[in-house]
Amino acid sequence: MKLIRENYLKMIRPYYEADLIKVITGVRRAGKSVILESIRDELHQSHIPSDHIIYLNLEDLDFEWIQTAQELNTQIKERILDEKRYYIFIDEIQHVEAFEKALASFRATLNASIFVTGSNSQLLSGELATLLTGRTVEFEILPFSFSEMKEYLLLNQMNYSDEMIYDYIKWGGFPLRFDFHEDASIQRYLSNLYTGIINRDIISRQSRLDRRVFMDIAMYVLANAGKEFSAENIISYYEKKNSRVISQRSVYNYIEKMQKAFLIHSVPKYDISGKKVLQAKQKYYAIDTGLQAIHTNTINFEDTFFLENIIYNELLFQGFTVFTGKTYKGEVDFVAIKDGRKCFIQVSYLMTSQSTIEREFGAFRPITDASPKYVLSLDKIDMSRDGIAHINIVDFLLHNRSLALT
């Protein structure tokens, strides 16, 4: 798991000494704790004294008594013995009532570098965002990328071949799902995981959300991940299914809850000709295709929405800011930007006919921007043409081929 951890530690290391509060989020609950522990271990190895590293896992019974901001404040400050730099790690901080007040106090009064994880729906929202505006930096821990999946399988002496891309398309990259081998068992695990996220991060006992309505809306959004749809589409679907009216405000509220729980990402549209972001039109992609799969009846590999979802998540993993692209004659799947440079991407399953080849490569024709253009597909034969590069998706996911940017 060393390489998997290293991918995230590389992003976080530049912030080890920053006075910003480092907030580690994401749907992989265990993954967040592993990263926190890895940062702590790195600091130990870099000769930071042990008594200047404070680590609290608030799901440990030893710390069950810490339930309020004042109790957390007392515990931390009792362990601050001098004015030298301290490194404070707090895992699952949501168990502390008004924890944001304690964090704001630590940030203002201590010579400390602070790292926290917690419930996705509570971190970086509400009072925390207000009290600490501009004083936090967030790192999202994603499910396994395809390259991480390969490493994980080989490390655990499981079978791997490049043909497992089809398994990955269908069931995604949540680590524990690889403990199961039958489709029914994987689906049961993912369904239970999904229900747990809903219960823990969205619909608590204090929540006023209508559970049945939320589950219907969430099912529709995940099943249609990658497709462009509006609140009106969702309202129409819901009213036809339930013979019941739902407001546009409720729909947007439910989608926001899904985003805060890291079930989906919203992807704004980029007007390529106007070189600006269009806020009105957005797509949503699932954090993991396994969550998409459990909300659909069948998986059609020729339907590129699953593949688009995987490419979108991989682009995030590689540090790109991602948009869908609008031209004056149509669309391209993605505009990917990194370090101020961009490229354009089309995603296809297999280009087995001339019409498919023409459609995918022809999508770039209206674009006068000289930035690199790519078609990604599962074809193993290089079909590059007219200055547009073709890359095999498996090669891209395993980082055998990378995107050049200008």
Buried (B, 14 or more C-beta within 10 A) or exposed (E): BEEBBEBBBEBBEEBBEEEBBBBBBBBBBEBBBBBBBBBBEBBEEEEBEEEBBBBBBBEEEEBEEBEBBBBBBEBBEEBBEEEEEBBBBBBBBBBBEEBBBBBBBBBEEBEBBBBBBBBBBBBBBEEBEEBBEEBBBEBBBBBBBBBBBBBBBEEEEEEEEBEBBEBBBBBBBBBEBBEBEEEEEBBEBBBEBBEEBBEBBBBEEEEEBBEEBBBBBBBBBBBBBBEBBEBEBBBEBBEEEEEEEBEEEBBEEBBEBBBBBBBBBEBBBBBBBEEEEBEEBBBBBBBBBBBBBBBBEEBEBEBBBBBBBBBBBBBBBBEBBBBBBBBEEEBBBBBBBBEEEBBBBBBBBEBEEEEBBEBBBBBBEBBEBEBBBBBBBBBEEEBEEEEBBBBBBBBBBBEEBEBEBE
